[in-house]
Amino acid sequence: MPDHVLPADLDETPAPHELPRDHALRLAREKAEYAAAWARQDPQWISAFVLAADTVVAVGRRILPKAESVE
């Protein structure tokens, strides 16, 4: 179980012509960089391990938008 969960407030808009796999990798990398930068600001977390991931739903090469509601 993680000691801390830090949501990263990033723009998740796909880049032009970005494929789903590349999009997920880019977002995971940006989230890891965000968390690592945050951890470096606090001596308590300076030696923390950072784990980041992202999930992208796609049909073929088309990235589907996030659901806007439960329905």
Contact map, one row per residue, 1 for C-alpha under 8 A:
11100000000000000000000000000000000000000000000000000000000000000000000
11111000000000000000000000000000000000000000000000000000000000000000000
11111000000000000000000000000000000000000000000000000000000000000000000
01111100000000000000000000000000000000000000000000000000000000000000000
01111110000000000000000000000000000000000000000000000000000000000000000
00011111000000000000000000000000001000000000000000000000000000000000000
00001111100000000000000000000000000000000000000000000000000000000000000
00000111110000000000000000000010011000000000000000000000000000000000000
00000011111000000000000000000000000000000000000000000000000000000000000
00000001111100000000000000000010000000000000000000000000000000000000000
00000000111110000000000000000000000000000000000000000000000000000000000
00000000011111000000000000100000000000000000000000000000000000000000000
00000000001111100000000000000000000000000000000000000000000000000000000
00000000000111110100001000000000000000000000000000000000000000100000000
00000000000011111100001000000000000000000000000000000000000000000000000
00000000000001111100000000000000000000000000000000000000000000000000000
00000000000000111110000000000000000000000000000000000000000000000000000
00000000000001111111011000000000000000000000000000000000000000000000000
00000000000000001111111000000000000000000000000000000000000011100000000
00000000000000000111111100000000000000000000000000000001110011100000000
00000000000000000011111110000000000000000000000000000001000000000000000
00000000000000000111111111000000000000000000000000000000000000000000000
00000000000001100111111111100000000000000000000000000001000000000000000
00000000000000000001111111110000000000000000000000001111000000000000000
00000000000000000000111111111000000000000000000000001100000000000000000
00000000000000000000011111111100000000000000000000000000000000000000000
00000000000100000000001111111110000000000000000000001100000000000000000
00000000000000000000000111111111000000000000000000011100000000000000000
00000000000000000000000011111111100000000000000000011000000000000000000
00000000000000000000000001111111110000000000000000000000000000000000000
00000001010000000000000000111111111000000000000000011000000000000000000
00000000000000000000000000011111111100000000000001111000000000000000000
00000000000000000000000000001111111110000000000000000000000000000000000
00000001000000000000000000000111111111000000000000000000000000000000000
00000101000000000000000000000011111111100000000001000000000000000000000
00000000000000000000000000000001111111110000000001000000000000000000000
00000000000000000000000000000000111111111000000000000000000000000000000
00000000000000000000000000000000011111111100000000000000000000000000000
00000000000000000000000000000000001111111110111100000000000000000000000
00000000000000000000000000000000000111111110110000000000000000000000000
00000000000000000000000000000000000011111110110000000000000000000000000
00000000000000000000000000000000000001111111110000000000000000000000000
00000000000000000000000000000000000000111111110000000000000000000000000
00000000000000000000000000000000000000000111111000000000000000000000000
00000000000000000000000000000000000000111111111100000000000000000000000
00000000000000000000000000000000000000111111111100000000000000000000000
00000000000000000000000000000000000000100001111110000000000000000000000
00000000000000000000000000000000000000100000111111000000000000000000000
00000000000000000000000000000000000000000000001111100000000000000000000
00000000000000000000000000000001001100000000000111110000000000000000000
00000000000000000000000000000001000000000000000011111000000000000000000
00000000000000000000000000011011000000000000000001111100000000000000000
00000000000000000000000110111011000000000000000000111110000000000000000
00000000000000000000000110110000000000000000000000011111000000000000000
00000000000000000000000100000000000000000000000000001111100000000000000
00000000000000000001101100000000000000000000000000000111110000110000000
00000000000000000001000000000000000000000000000000000011111000111000000
00000000000000000001000000000000000000000000000000000001111111110000000
00000000000000000000000000000000000000000000000000000000111111110000000
00000000000000000000000000000000000000000000000000000000011111000000000
00000000000000000011000000000000000000000000000000000000011111100000000
00000000000000000011000000000000000000000000000000000000011111110000000
00000000000001000011000000000000000000000000000000000001111011111000000
00000000000000000000000000000000000000000000000000000001111001111100000
00000000000000000000000000000000000000000000000000000000100000111110000
00000000000000000000000000000000000000000000000000000000000000011111000
00000000000000000000000000000000000000000000000000000000000000001111110
00000000000000000000000000000000000000000000000000000000000000000111110
00000000000000000000000000000000000000000000000000000000000000000011111
00000000000000000000000000000000000000000000000000000000000000000011111
00000000000000000000000000000000000000000000000000000000000000000000111
